[in-house]
């Protein structure tokens, strides 16, 4: 199993949080029996699947979906379960809040809670990237191929940043308690203008997005510090109490915090063991 996060080039850091490359092969040639739960996260992403088909079960839509070799994932509020082929390779561009819209011109507000074939939005250039990824076995080269494409896009599409664009990444470190009126004032917009511009860049309202960012922060904190009990996790990430935390987990993942962590751990254990 290979798993690595890569930092973007300086010119792309206003838009891209990180790249992820993951490559899993099962020892027995069969798909992993445990799917990987993927609850909503604050990142909107561009995915490539150079090797191995992938299907997802979308809880919001209640159906299984087969993914093409490249997808754009818009603002999500529903959990999906990822089912991998015996060999699965993914290259992901995880964008900062607003980055997918600014960098690639993606109409994120039209992708609410679903994914779409990248070619339908980005055109034939994304097919060339997918072809080149399928031709190489070097993970660093895969990242370089994707980054070259994004750098061209940045020179062609990315407009000058607005004050709101500098504020958006703060969601990732939790300004959930700050009222929208105050945030709008900080970027010299009326509350209505703030909501409209936020929705254009992120695809959902700021209050819902802040909830998802906090939920993701809580889940990742528990992953990184398993010795922390869930009440401590709740307090550290701005929840009133454990019941408040459970409410968001059930809303965004459909299960309690321990159940989601157990499902994620089961998938990771099998992936590391090669199936």
C-alpha positions in Angstrom: 0.0 0.0 0.0 1.3 3.5 -0.9 -0.1 6.7 0.6 1.4 10.1 0.4 0.4 13.8 0.6 2.3 16.3 -1.6 2.4 20.0 -1.2 1.5 22.2 -4.3 3.8 24.6 -6.0 3.9 28.1 -4.6 1.8 29.5 -7.5 -1.0 27.0 -6.7 -1.1 27.3 -2.9 -3.9 29.9 -2.9 -6.1 27.2 -4.6 -4.8 23.7 -3.7 -4.5 22.3 -0.2 -2.6 19.2 -1.1 -2.3 16.3 -3.6 -2.9 12.8 -2.5 -1.6 9.6 -4.2 -2.8 6.3 -2.9 -2.1 2.9 -4.5 -3.6 -0.4 -3.1 -3.2 -3.9 -4.4 -4.9 -6.9 -2.7 -2.9 -10.0 -2.2 -5.7 -12.4 -3.3 -6.8 -10.4 -6.4 -10.2 -9.7 -4.9 -11.7 -6.4 -3.9 -11.4 -5.4 -0.3 -14.5 -6.7 1.6 -14.8 -3.5 3.7 -15.6 -0.2 1.9 -14.0 3.0 2.9 -16.5 5.5 4.4 -16.1 8.9 3.0 -18.2 11.5 4.9 -18.4 15.1 3.7 -15.2 17.1 4.1 -14.4 20.8 3.5 -12.3 20.0 0.4 -13.7 20.0 -3.1 -11.6 17.9 -5.3 -10.5 16.7 -8.7 -9.8 12.9 -8.8 -8.1 10.7 -11.3 -8.2 6.9 -11.3 -5.4 5.7 -13.6 -5.8 2.1 -12.6 -8.7 0.1 -11.2 -12.4 0.9 -11.4 -14.2 2.4 -8.4 -17.8 2.5 -7.4 -19.4 4.4 -4.6 -22.6 4.0 -2.6 -24.1 7.5 -2.2 -26.2 7.6 1.0 -28.0 10.8 -0.1 -29.1 9.3 -3.4 -29.4 5.8 -2.0 -27.7 4.1 -4.9 -24.4 2.8 -6.2 -22.5 4.9 -8.8 -19.7 3.8 -11.0 -17.0 6.4 -11.4 -15.4 7.4 -14.7 -11.6 7.7 -14.8 -11.7 11.3 -13.6 -14.3 13.1 -11.5 -15.0 16.5 -10.0 -16.5 16.4 -6.5 -18.5 19.4 -5.5 -19.8 20.5 -2.1 -20.9 17.4 -0.2 -23.4 16.9 2.6 -23.8 13.1 2.2 -21.6 10.2 3.1 -20.4 7.9 0.3 -18.8 4.5 0.7 -15.9 3.8 -1.6 -15.5 0.3 -3.1 -12.1 -0.3 -4.7 -11.0 -2.8 -7.4 -8.2 -5.4 -6.5 -5.7 -2.8 -7.7 -6.7 0.8 -7.1 -4.7 3.9 -7.8 -6.0 7.4 -7.1 -4.5 10.9 -7.7 -6.5 13.6 -5.9 -6.2 17.4 -6.0 -7.8 18.6 -2.8 -8.7 22.3 -3.2 -8.9 25.0 -0.6 -12.3 26.6 0.0 -13.2 28.4 -3.2 -10.1 27.0 -5.0 -11.9 24.7 -7.4 -14.1 27.5 -8.7 -11.3 30.1 -8.9 -8.6 27.8 -10.4 -10.7 25.7 -12.9 -13.8 27.7 -13.3 -15.9 24.9 -12.0 -19.6 25.9 -11.3 -19.5 24.3 -7.8 -23.0 25.5 -6.9 -24.3 23.2 -9.7 -22.5 20.2 -8.2 -24.1 20.2 -4.8 -23.9 16.8 -3.2 -22.8 14.8 -6.2 -19.8 14.3 -8.5 -19.5 14.6 -12.3 -17.3 13.3 -15.1 -14.5 15.9 -15.3 -14.6 15.9 -19.1 -18.1 17.3 -19.0 -16.8 20.5 -17.2 -13.1 20.7 -18.1 -13.1 19.5 -21.6 -10.6 17.2 -23.5 -7.5 18.6 -21.7 -8.4 16.5 -18.7 -8.5 13.4 -20.9 -4.8 14.1 -21.8 -3.9 14.2 -18.2 -5.7 10.9 -17.5 -3.8 9.3 -20.4 -0.4 10.4 -19.2 -1.2 9.2 -15.7 -2.0 5.8 -17.0 1.3 5.6 -18.8 3.6 6.1 -15.8 4.3 4.1 -12.7 6.2 6.8 -10.9 4.1 8.5 -8.2 6.1 11.8 -8.2 5.8 12.0 -11.9 2.0 11.6 -11.6 1.9 14.6 -9.3 4.1 16.5 -11.8 1.7 15.7 -14.7 -1.3 17.0 -12.7 0.5 20.0 -11.5 1.6 21.0 -15.0 -2.1 21.0 -16.0 -3.1 23.1 -13.0 -0.4 25.6 -13.6 -1.6 26.1 -17.1 -5.1 26.6 -15.8 -4.0 29.1 -13.2 -2.3 31.2 -15.8 -5.4 31.0 -18.1 -8.3 31.2 -15.7 -7.5 32.3 -12.2 -8.6 35.9 -11.6 -7.3 38.4 -9.0 -8.2 37.3 -5.5 -10.8 39.2 -3.5 -10.8 39.8 0.3 -13.3 37.0 0.6 -10.8 34.6 -1.0 -8.3 35.2 1.8 -10.9 34.7 4.4 -12.3 31.4 3.1 -9.4 29.1 4.2 -10.0 30.2 7.8 -12.9 27.8 7.7 -10.5 25.0 8.0 -9.4 26.1 11.4 -12.9 26.9 12.7 -14.5 30.3 12.7 -17.8 28.6 13.3 -18.7 30.9 16.2 -18.2 34.2 14.3 -21.4 35.6 13.0 -21.9 36.1 9.2 -22.4 39.8 9.7 -19.0 40.2 11.3 -17.3 38.2 8.5 -19.1 40.2 5.8 -17.9 43.4 7.4 -14.3 42.1 7.5 -14.3 41.7 3.7 -16.3 44.9 3.0 -19.5 43.2 1.8 -23.1 43.3 3.0 -24.4 40.1 4.6 -26.4 39.4 1.5 -23.4 40.0 -0.8 -21.3 37.8 1.4 -23.7 35.0 1.2 -24.0 35.3 -2.5 -20.3 35.4 -3.2 -19.7 32.6 -0.7 -22.2 30.4 -2.4 -20.7 31.0 -5.8 -17.2 29.9 -4.5 -18.2 27.1 -2.2 -21.6 25.9 -3.4 -23.3 26.1 0.0 -24.0 28.7 2.7 -21.3 29.6 5.2 -23.1 28.2 8.3 -23.5 24.7 6.7 -20.0 24.8 5.4 -18.6 25.7 8.8 -20.5 22.8 10.3 -18.9 20.4 7.8 -15.4 21.9 8.5 -15.8 21.4 12.2 -17.1 17.9 11.8 -14.1 17.0 9.6 -11.8 18.6 12.1 -13.2 16.5 14.9 -12.9 13.2 12.9 -9.3 13.9 11.9 -8.3 14.9 15.4 -9.6 11.6 16.8 -7.7 9.8 14.0 -4.5 11.6 14.9 -4.9 11.4 18.7 -6.8 8.2 19.4 -6.1 8.5 23.1 -8.4 11.5 23.3 -11.9 10.6 24.4 -14.8 11.8 22.3 -15.8 14.5 24.8 -12.3 16.0 24.7 -12.5 15.9 20.9 -15.9 17.7 21.0 -14.5 20.4 23.3 -11.3 20.9 21.3 -13.2 21.4 18.1 -15.9 23.8 19.3 -18.9 21.6 20.1 -21.0 22.3 23.1 -20.9 18.7 24.3 -20.7 15.1 23.1 -24.4 15.0 22.1 -23.8 18.0 19.9 -20.9 16.2 18.2 -23.1 13.0 17.7 -25.8 15.1 16.0 -23.4 16.2 13.3 -21.9 12.8 12.9 -25.3 11.3 12.4 -26.2 14.1 10.0 -23.1 13.8 7.8 -22.0 10.2 8.2 -25.2 8.4 9.3 -23.6 6.8 12.3 -22.2 7.7 15.7 -18.5 8.8 16.1 -17.2 5.4 17.3 -19.1 3.6 14.5 -17.5 5.8 11.8 -14.1 5.4 13.3 -14.5 1.6 13.4 -15.6 1.4 9.8 -12.7 3.5 8.6 -10.2 1.5 10.7 -11.5 -1.8 9.3 -10.9 -0.6 5.7 -7.4 0.7 6.6 -6.5 -2.5 8.3 -7.5 -4.7 5.3 -5.8 -2.3 2.8 -2.5 -2.5 4.7 -2.7 -6.2 4.9 -3.3 -6.4 1.2 -6.8 -7.8 1.4 
